[in-house]
Amino acid sequence: MMLLVLKRALWAIPVLWAVASITFLLVRIVPGGPFDAEKNLPPEIVANIKAKYHLDKSVPEQYVLYLGRLAHGDLGVSYKYVNRTVNDILADALPVSIQLGALALAIAVIVGIPLGTLAAVRRGTTVDFAAIALSTVGISVPSFLIGALLIYIFGIWLKVLPVALWESMHHMILPALTLSFLPTAYVARLTRASVLEVLQKDWVRTARSKGLSSFHTVVKHVLRNSLIPVVTILGPLTAILITGSFTVEYIYAIPGMGRFFITAVINRDYDLIMATSLVFALILIISNTIVDIAYTYLDPRIKVKA
C-alpha cells in the first residue's frame, strides 16, 4: 500500500506540471489581459504595471519565470487583490473550503447511502417513491434556492441558526446542508441502482434461502458489494465540493476558495487561475488515491497495481 502511495506521489509531479503548463498556455491564448479593464490609466502606467509583473516579457520567458517560482513553492501574486500573494490567499481560503467540502461530503455519505439502500430494499413502496422524489428534487433544484429556503426557515422564521459568516459550528450547519443537497441526492440514486443490481445476484438468493436474515444479508454482503460505484464518484466529487462551492460561499458570505476560483477567471488573474487549477488537480489526485485504496477493503478480489 505504501508503494502505491509513493508511486502516486511521484506521478503527481508530472501531472501537476502538465496542468500548470496547459493552464499557463490557455490563459495567455484567451483574449484580454488582467489590466485591460483599467481604461482610465495612462499607457505609461499600464506599461510600468506590466513590467512589475513581468507581463512585458515574451510568453516563453514568462513561462520559465513561472516554473522557477513554482519550483520554490511561490505561486505568484494576485493582480486584483493588491498586496496579497496567491500563497496568502490560499492559506486563508483553502482551509475554509476544505472544512465546508468535508462536511458536505460527510452528510452526502451518511444520508445518501442509507437512503439509497432503504429505497432499493423497499422497492416499489412508499419509502422508495419518497426517496426517489427527494433525490430528484435534490438534483433538480439549484443550490441558491435551497440556501434561500434554509435561511428563511432556520434563520428568519425559527431563528435558531446564523445565516452568514464562518465563525463557529453553528455557522457551518446551513452552508454544509445547502452544499450537500445535490451530492446526497446523487449518492442516494447511485446507491439505489447499485443495490438493486446486487440484489438480483444468485448468491444473494442463496444466502436468503439458507436462512440468513434480510438485514444481515443487506448490511454485511449486499451493501459492501454495492459501494464500488459510489466510492468511485467520491474522488471527483470531493474536489468539486472543495473548489466549486462558489454559490454557497457567496450566499452565506463565507471566505472560501470558491469565489477566488470564479473571480480569478473573470479578472484574468493569471497566477490565481493557475494556483486554483493546481489545487483542484492536487485534491483530485489525493482523493482518487484514497478511492483506489478503499477498493481493496471493500472487495479483496480487487488488487490495485502499485
C-alpha positions as CSV (number, residue, x, y, z in Angstrom):
1,M,0.0,0.0,0.0
2,M,2.8,2.4,0.8
3,L,4.4,1.6,-2.6
4,L,1.1,2.7,-4.2
5,V,1.0,6.0,-2.3
6,L,4.7,6.6,-3.1
7,K,4.1,5.9,-6.8
8,R,1.1,8.2,-7.0
9,A,3.1,10.9,-5.2
10,L,5.8,10.6,-7.9
11,W,3.3,10.6,-10.7
12,A,1.7,13.7,-9.2
13,I,4.8,15.8,-10.2
14,P,4.5,15.4,-14.0
15,V,0.7,15.6,-13.7
16,L,0.8,18.9,-11.9
17,W,3.5,20.2,-14.3
18,A,1.2,19.3,-17.2
19,V,-1.8,21.1,-15.5
20,A,0.4,24.2,-14.8
21,S,1.7,24.2,-18.4
22,I,-1.7,23.8,-20.1
23,T,-3.3,26.4,-17.8
24,F,-0.5,28.8,-18.4
25,L,-0.9,28.5,-22.2
26,L,-4.7,28.7,-22.1
27,V,-4.8,31.9,-20.0
28,R,-2.4,33.5,-22.4
29,I,-4.3,32.4,-25.5
30,V,-7.7,33.8,-24.3
31,P,-8.1,37.4,-25.5
32,G,-7.8,40.1,-22.9
33,G,-5.4,40.7,-20.0
34,P,-5.5,41.4,-16.3
35,F,-5.3,45.2,-16.8
36,D,-7.3,45.7,-20.0
37,A,-10.3,46.8,-17.9
38,E,-8.3,49.8,-16.4
39,K,-9.4,52.2,-19.1
40,N,-8.6,55.3,-17.2
41,L,-4.9,54.5,-16.6
42,P,-2.3,56.3,-18.9
43,P,-0.4,53.9,-21.2
44,E,2.9,54.7,-19.3
45,I,1.4,53.4,-16.0
46,V,0.0,50.3,-17.6
47,A,3.4,49.6,-19.1
48,N,5.0,50.0,-15.7
49,I,2.5,47.7,-14.1
50,K,3.1,45.0,-16.7
51,A,6.8,45.4,-16.2
52,K,6.4,44.9,-12.5
53,Y,4.6,41.6,-13.0
54,H,6.9,40.6,-16.0
55,L,4.0,40.7,-18.4
56,D,6.1,42.8,-20.8
57,K,8.3,39.8,-21.5
58,S,7.6,37.1,-24.1
59,V,5.4,34.2,-23.3
60,P,8.3,31.7,-23.2
61,E,10.2,34.0,-20.8
62,Q,7.1,34.3,-18.6
63,Y,6.7,30.5,-18.6
64,V,10.3,29.9,-17.5
65,L,9.9,32.5,-14.7
66,Y,6.7,30.9,-13.6
67,L,8.2,27.4,-13.4
68,G,11.1,28.8,-11.5
69,R,8.8,30.3,-8.9
70,L,6.7,27.2,-8.8
71,A,9.7,25.0,-8.1
72,H,10.3,27.1,-5.0
73,G,6.7,26.9,-3.8
74,D,5.9,30.5,-4.9
75,L,2.5,30.6,-6.6
76,G,2.9,34.3,-7.6
77,V,0.9,37.4,-6.7
78,S,-2.7,38.4,-7.4
79,Y,-3.2,41.2,-9.9
80,K,-6.6,42.2,-8.4
81,Y,-6.1,41.6,-4.7
82,V,-3.4,44.2,-4.2
83,N,-0.5,43.4,-1.8
84,R,-1.6,39.8,-1.4
85,T,0.3,36.8,-2.7
86,V,-1.5,33.8,-4.0
87,N,0.1,31.7,-1.2
88,D,-1.5,34.0,1.3
89,I,-4.9,33.9,-0.4
90,L,-4.9,30.1,-0.5
91,A,-3.6,29.8,3.1
92,D,-6.7,31.8,4.3
93,A,-9.3,30.5,1.9
94,L,-8.5,26.8,1.3
95,P,-8.9,25.6,4.9
96,V,-12.4,27.1,5.0
97,S,-13.3,25.4,1.7
98,I,-11.9,22.1,2.9
99,Q,-14.0,22.2,6.1
100,L,-17.1,23.1,4.1
101,G,-16.5,20.4,1.5
102,A,-15.7,17.8,4.1
103,L,-18.9,18.5,6.0
104,A,-21.0,18.4,2.8
105,L,-19.3,15.1,1.7
106,A,-19.9,13.5,5.1
107,I,-23.6,14.4,5.0
108,A,-23.8,13.1,1.5
109,V,-22.3,9.7,2.5
110,I,-24.1,9.4,5.9
111,V,-27.5,10.3,4.5
112,G,-27.3,9.2,0.8
113,I,-26.1,5.6,1.2
114,P,-28.7,4.6,3.8
115,L,-31.4,6.4,1.9
116,G,-30.5,4.7,-1.4
117,T,-30.2,1.3,0.3
118,L,-33.5,1.6,2.0
119,A,-35.2,2.7,-1.3
120,A,-33.7,-0.4,-3.0
121,V,-34.7,-2.8,-0.3
122,R,-38.3,-1.3,-0.2
123,R,-38.5,-1.1,-4.0
124,G,-42.0,-0.1,-5.2
125,T,-43.2,1.0,-1.8
126,T,-44.0,4.5,-0.5
127,V,-40.5,4.7,1.0
128,D,-38.9,4.1,-2.4
129,F,-41.1,6.7,-4.1
130,A,-40.4,9.2,-1.4
131,A,-36.6,8.6,-1.7
132,I,-36.8,9.0,-5.5
133,A,-38.8,12.2,-5.2
134,L,-36.4,13.7,-2.7
135,S,-33.3,12.8,-4.8
136,T,-35.0,14.2,-7.9
137,V,-35.6,17.5,-6.1
138,G,-32.1,17.5,-4.8
139,I,-30.6,17.1,-8.3
140,S,-33.1,19.5,-10.0
141,V,-33.3,22.4,-7.6
142,P,-30.3,24.8,-7.7
143,S,-28.3,25.4,-4.6
144,F,-29.1,29.1,-4.3
145,L,-32.8,28.2,-3.9
146,I,-32.0,25.5,-1.3
147,G,-29.9,28.1,0.5
148,A,-32.6,30.7,0.4
149,L,-35.2,28.3,1.7
150,L,-33.0,27.1,4.6
151,I,-32.1,30.7,5.5
152,Y,-35.8,31.6,5.6
153,I,-36.8,28.6,7.7
154,F,-33.9,28.3,10.2
155,G,-32.6,31.8,10.2
156,I,-35.6,34.1,9.8
157,W,-38.6,32.1,10.8
158,L,-37.3,29.8,13.6
159,K,-34.2,32.0,14.3
160,V,-32.2,29.0,15.5
161,L,-29.2,29.2,13.2
162,P,-27.0,32.1,11.9
163,V,-27.3,32.8,8.2
164,A,-23.9,34.2,7.3
165,L,-20.2,34.1,8.0
166,W,-18.0,31.2,9.2
167,E,-17.2,31.7,12.8
168,S,-18.4,28.6,14.8
169,M,-20.0,25.2,14.4
170,H,-23.4,26.8,14.3
171,H,-22.4,28.9,11.3
172,M,-21.3,25.8,9.4
173,I,-24.7,23.9,9.6
174,L,-26.7,25.8,6.9
175,P,-23.9,26.1,4.4
176,A,-23.0,22.4,4.8
177,L,-26.6,21.3,4.4
178,T,-27.0,23.5,1.3
179,L,-23.9,22.2,-0.4
180,S,-24.7,18.6,0.5
181,F,-28.1,18.6,-1.0
182,L,-27.0,17.7,-4.6
183,P,-24.3,15.2,-3.7
184,T,-26.7,13.5,-1.2
185,A,-29.3,13.1,-3.9
186,Y,-26.7,11.8,-6.4
187,V,-25.2,9.3,-3.9
188,A,-28.7,8.1,-3.0
189,R,-29.7,7.4,-6.6
190,L,-26.5,5.7,-7.4
191,T,-26.6,3.6,-4.3
192,R,-30.2,2.5,-5.0
193,A,-29.3,1.4,-8.6
194,S,-26.2,-0.4,-7.4
195,V,-28.0,-2.2,-4.5
196,L,-30.9,-3.2,-6.9
197,E,-28.4,-4.8,-9.2
198,V,-26.6,-6.8,-6.5
199,L,-29.9,-8.0,-5.0
200,Q,-30.6,-9.8,-8.3
201,K,-27.4,-11.9,-7.9
202,D,-27.7,-15.7,-7.4
203,W,-25.5,-15.6,-4.2
204,V,-28.0,-13.2,-2.6
205,R,-30.9,-15.6,-3.2
206,T,-28.7,-18.5,-1.9
207,A,-27.9,-16.6,1.3
208,R,-31.5,-15.9,1.9
209,S,-32.5,-19.5,1.2
210,K,-30.1,-20.6,3.9
211,G,-32.0,-18.6,6.5
212,L,-29.7,-15.5,6.6
213,S,-31.8,-12.6,7.8
214,S,-32.6,-9.8,5.3
215,F,-30.9,-7.2,7.5
216,H,-27.7,-9.2,7.8
217,T,-27.7,-10.0,4.1
218,V,-28.1,-6.4,3.0
219,V,-25.7,-4.8,5.6
220,K,-22.9,-7.4,5.6
221,H,-22.9,-8.6,2.0
222,V,-25.1,-6.6,-0.5
223,L,-24.2,-3.1,0.7
224,R,-20.4,-3.9,0.7
225,N,-20.6,-5.1,-2.9
226,S,-22.7,-2.2,-4.0
227,L,-20.4,0.6,-2.8
228,I,-17.8,0.3,-5.6
229,P,-19.7,2.7,-8.0
230,V,-20.5,5.0,-5.1
231,V,-16.9,5.2,-3.9
232,T,-15.7,5.8,-7.5
233,I,-17.5,9.1,-7.8
234,L,-16.4,10.3,-4.3
235,G,-13.0,11.2,-5.7
236,P,-14.0,13.8,-8.2
237,L,-17.0,14.8,-6.0
238,T,-14.6,15.7,-3.2
239,A,-12.6,18.0,-5.5
240,I,-15.8,19.6,-6.8
241,L,-17.2,20.2,-3.3
242,I,-14.0,21.8,-2.1
243,T,-13.3,24.1,-5.0
244,G,-16.7,24.5,-6.6
245,S,-18.8,25.9,-3.8
246,F,-18.9,29.4,-5.2
247,T,-22.7,29.8,-5.0
248,V,-22.9,28.6,-1.4
249,E,-19.9,30.7,-0.3
250,Y,-21.5,33.7,-1.9
251,I,-24.9,33.2,-0.3
252,Y,-23.5,32.7,3.2
253,A,-20.6,35.2,2.9
254,I,-18.0,32.5,3.5
255,P,-14.4,33.5,2.9
256,G,-13.6,30.3,1.0
257,M,-11.8,29.5,-2.2
258,G,-14.9,29.1,-4.4
259,R,-15.2,32.8,-5.1
260,F,-11.5,33.1,-6.0
261,F,-11.9,30.1,-8.3
262,I,-14.5,32.0,-10.3
263,T,-13.5,35.7,-10.0
264,A,-9.9,34.8,-11.0
265,V,-11.1,33.8,-14.4
266,I,-13.3,36.9,-14.8
267,N,-10.4,39.2,-13.7
268,R,-7.8,37.4,-15.8
269,D,-5.8,37.0,-12.6
270,Y,-3.2,34.7,-14.2
271,D,-1.3,33.4,-11.1
272,L,-4.5,32.9,-9.1
273,I,-6.1,31.0,-12.0
274,M,-3.1,28.6,-12.3
275,A,-2.9,28.2,-8.5
276,T,-6.6,27.2,-8.1
277,S,-6.2,24.8,-11.1
278,L,-3.2,23.2,-9.4
279,V,-5.1,22.9,-6.1
280,F,-8.1,21.3,-7.9
281,A,-5.7,18.8,-9.6
282,L,-3.9,18.0,-6.4
283,I,-7.1,17.4,-4.5
284,L,-8.3,15.1,-7.3
285,I,-5.1,13.1,-7.2
286,I,-5.3,12.7,-3.4
287,S,-9.0,11.8,-3.4
288,N,-8.6,9.3,-6.3
289,T,-5.7,7.6,-4.5
290,I,-7.8,7.2,-1.4
291,V,-10.6,5.8,-3.5
292,D,-8.2,3.2,-5.0
293,I,-7.1,2.2,-1.5
294,A,-10.7,1.9,-0.4
295,Y,-11.4,-0.5,-3.3
296,T,-9.2,-3.1,-1.7
297,Y,-11.0,-3.0,1.6
298,L,-14.5,-3.1,0.0
299,D,-13.6,-6.0,-2.3
300,P,-10.5,-8.1,-1.5
301,R,-10.6,-9.5,-5.1
302,I,-9.5,-6.1,-6.4
303,K,-5.8,-5.7,-6.5
304,V,-4.6,-2.2,-7.1
305,K,-1.3,-2.2,-9.0
306,A,1.4,0.0,-7.5
